[in-house]
């Protein structure tokens, strides 16, 4: 049974999904406050559009065909126009998701991932979410198809007795816990980059991106794919920036890739003990990588790459290449080559950045890829 601490963690996880703009799906029994909590974001100045999905037609999400002088256009519905016109953050909340016909659910998928409703492009200030009852208690509900389920971070919702009793008497109900940082802030950008490096390292070691469950019930919930691993990285980085605890992080990663993959990943992350990428950049010649396993070196250098891309400068770029050369000397070339290749990609090297002599350690791999077109300084 959930207690107050678990409920607080759930509210924080929901807030992180909204801040990171990762679509969420709240699974819970009827009447337990899912919609009310999402709509409480209005108290913080958010605009919330709540749609009972089963009351709509596919054209309410795909756009209504309208014949005009220039041909046929897909006119957006009023709810999407209100979101586009709102000056500030907003939430599009699709309630009673599993009671909608599969054709309606399918039409609603494009707004979730592409922010397009008919001919209208929604602004970056819009976050998407949905709520659903499990099929055994839903009114004429459908199991989610795998492509639909894979577009959400799934969160299991329930109202703890002690929270309900206290709030019923006081009349004050817990609201949505929205984190302070926004997705584009420097702190979030840096933490998401660090999380992406860890996900990349884990997937590289695991050598498996997707694991679609065999049973229909499993395919209607979270499972790992390239899309949901990206969700996990965005949510984990945003959670780190927001300063939320391990329980919230577990909910977010598990809601994206499933409990089993999340447990394996988080245990792997805890065991890494990676060097601070900024410390590596400050002294790239230090023997940071001596005795380190190749998979950990790969992740450490990917973390260095991520912070350089988040805050690029000529000196930081050169220091990153020098760090890769040091790693190649200390543990071998293979773990460092992917990072070097990313650093010398067109458009990544800042103007004025000098190629250090250590780049020649990778001359074979880079020449083979046609990337070494300038001699080292």
Helices and strands as residue ranges (DSSP letters): H 4-20, E 24-27, H 34-39, G 40-44, E 47-52, G 53-55, H 59-62, E 64-68, E 71-75, H 78-85, E 90-95, G 97-99, H 102-107, H 109-114, E 116-117, E 120-121, E 126-132, H 146-149, E 153-156, H 161-170, H 186-206, H 216-219, H 226-242, H 246-257, H 259-270, H 277-282, H 294-310, H 314-331, H 334-343, G 357-362, H 363-368
